[in-house]
Amino acid sequence: MRFNYCVLSIAIFSLSACAWVEPTPQSEQVSVVKSFNVKSCKLLRTSTVSVTQKVGIITRGDERVKEELIILAKNKAGEIVGILSLWNR
């Protein structure tokens, strides 16, 4: 029984270290900048993203959650860039 608990613990900890969100090719065209650098830009669309901070009994680190939120936001922005490039053809 103790062996099963150890294997389960190792599996849970290794899962918590994995990146669950992968960047898309379109997101490579997107840069994250401070708001004061984009005052002359036009707002095209807003989006909301979310990730899970707690997996079972494991709480994921704030940095990992922040990284995945940024990846998701860049993925969404990349979708908009793709749509705009189709319109401009």
Beta strands, then each sheet from edge to edge (+ up, - down):
strand 1: 54-55
strand 2: 58-59
sheet 1: 1+ 2-
end
